[in-house]
Amino acid sequence: MLSDYTKHKKKKSRARDVPTAQALDKIINEAKKTRKRIHIQNILENAQLANQKRSWMEELMGLIRDCDKLDWFENETVLFKPKYNISNKGELLKLLKSFEEKGLGTVLVNELEESYDEVLRDIDALVDEGLAYRLTVKNAKGDVLFYRRTDLEVPMDHEIVMRWRQVSMAALTEQDVIKQLKAAGKQPLRVETIKEEEDISDKRKGKRRRNKQDKKNTAEHLRRMIKK
């Protein structure tokens, strides 16, 4: 019995030593899961983090108020705040259109996942309906989604489209692409850097120095003539 009591006491002690940042993560995850206003005390009790010191609670409350993932209410309840405040397929399409019109580019799918439970299903539906594109981009934080501008599309022969889809550029370096082009009997495009700006800049500096020297010589000549 004493051994069980000691284990329980140690477990309780470790719970009290949990950093406030870790407790904040638990609150965010719980609020995200419920998607409803939830009392902080309920979350702490479920996580066995209740009955903390006053200084610990004050530090946690400060983190909650400053957290951009949570809306804080005076009755000590919180509500998860997703990056994009949308709740259905229509609002999702409107968001993508807005990004396109403002030139903001693509939207990360994993950031949209925070918005509402059925968002992935609605993303698939928009892609199937030809209203949006979903792409996997190398070095990105995940898949990206963007609005499909059909008015900017150029009609393309079906055979060309199918051939294009058969070509994979994944994990290919620039040198790999050049080798493949040469193997296919194609000459890769040569890109040359123009150094004209630097030369023009140097010429302008030299011209300014010459003009300055000419003005100085002219002024000196006039002073000599006046003295005579």
N, C-alpha and C positions, 0 to 999 in steps of 0.2 A: 504493500500500500504506500509506504513511504517513497519507494522508487517511482511509482506512478505519479505521486504528488509532485516530486522533484522535476520529472519530465514536463508535467503540465505547467509548473511554475516557470521553467526555462523557456518553454514555448511561448507563454504569455509575455515574458520579458523581451524575447526577440521581436515579437509583434510590435511592442512599444518603441523599439529602436528603428523601425522602418523609416527611411528618409521621406520627407514630405513630398519630394518629387515623384517617388514611387507611388505614394498614396494618390497623388494627382492623376497619374496614369490610370489607376484603378477607377477613379471617379469618371474620367473621360470615357473609358471603355464601357463602363456601366451605363452612362448617359447615352452613349452611341447605340448600345444594344437595345435600350428601352425606347429611345426617341421620344421620351415624355419627360416632363418636369419631375425630378426625383430629389428627395431630401438627402442632404449630405450625410446626416447621421445614419440613415438606413444603409447607405453604401459602406460607411466605415464599420458598421456592425457586421454586415455580411462578409467583409474582408478581415474581420477580427482586429480592427484598428480603432475601436471605440475607447472611451475613457482615457484620452491622451492628456498630456500636460497642457496647460493653458498656452504656454509659449509655442508649443508644437502646433496647436490648433490655429493660433493667430498667424503663424507662418504659412500654414496650408491655405487659410482663407485669403491671404494676400496673393498666393499663386493662382488660386481659382479666379479671383477678380481680374487678374492680368492675363488670364489664359484666353487666346483667341479661338479656342475650340469649344468654349462654354459660354452660355449666357447665364449671368448670376442674378438672382432675385433676393429681395430683402428678407424673405421668410426662410432663407438658407436652403433654397432649392436651386437646382441647376438644370439647364437644358442644353443638349448637344447642339453645336452650331457648325454645320458643314460649310465648306468653302463656297459652294454654290447652293443658294436657297431655292431649289426646285423640288417639285414633288410628283411630277407626272411627265408623260411622253411629250405633250404639247409644250410644256415649259422647257424641257430639254432641247427640243428642236429650236425654240425661240432663242435659247442661250447660244447654240451653235451658230445661228444666223447672226446674232449680235457680234460674236467673235469675228465672223467673216467680214461684216460691214465695217467694223472698227479696225480691221487689220491686226487683230490680236493673235492670229494663228490658231493653233490646235489646243484642245483641252485634254488633259491627262485622264485616262479612264479610271485609274485608281483614286483620283480626287473626286470624280463623279460618284463613285461607289458609296461615298459618305452621305450622299444626298437623301436617298430613300431606298427601300428594300428591293423594289422591282426595277431599278435603274439598268441593270445589265440586260434584262429581258427587253427593255425599251430600246437600248442601244442596238441590240441584234435586230430588232424590228425596223429601226430607221435604216440600218445598213441593207437589210433585205428589200426594203421599199425603194432603195436607190436615193435616199435623202441625205445620207452621210457616208463618210469613209472611215474605216478603222484600220490603222496601220501599226505595225511593229517597227519602231525606229531604233537603229543601233545607237548605243550610248544614251538612250533616253531612260526615264525612270519607269517606263511601262508603255503600254499601248496608248496611242493618241487618237483622238476623234475630231473630225472637222466636217463642216457643212459642205455639201456637194453643190457647186454652182454649175448647173446644166447649161446655162446660157453662155458659159465660157468654153464649153467642150467642143472639140473639133472632131467631126466624123472621121473614123478610122476603119480601114479595111479589116474585116474579121480575122483574116489569116495573119496579118501583121500583129494584131492584138494577141492572138494565141501564141505566136512565136516569142513575143515580148515576155509573156507570162512564163515561158519555159526557161528563160534566162534568169539565173540567180546571181545577184551581186553581193550576197552575204559573205562576209569575211574575206572579200577580195581587196587587195591593195591596188594602188594606181598602176604599179608595175605589172601586176597580174592581168589587169584589164588591157594594157598595151600589148602584152604577149598574146592574149587571145585575139585581139584585133589583127595583129600581124599574121597569126596562124590562119586567120580567115581571109587573108589577102587584102586587108583594109589598112590604110595609112592613118595612124592616130593623129588627132588634131594637135598642132604645135602651138603653144602659147608662149609668146615672148613678152618680156617685161620692158616697157618703154621707159627710158631714163631721160626723156626729153625735159621733164619738169625740173630735174636737178640742173641740167645744162642751162635751161632758160633762166633759172634762178641765179646761177653763177654769172651769166652774161649781164643780167640786170644789175647785179651788185657791182660788176666791173664798170658798167656804163655810168652808174651813179657816182662811182669814185672819180671817173674821168671828168664828168660834168662838174663835180665839186672842185677838182683841180683846175679846170678851165676858168671857172668863175674866180678862183683865187688869183690866177695869173692875170686875168683881166683887171681885177681890182688893184693889183700891185702896179700894173702898167699905168692905170689912171692916176694913181698917187704920184708916180714919177713925173708924169706930164704936168700935173698941177704944180709941183715944186719948181719945175723949170719956168 
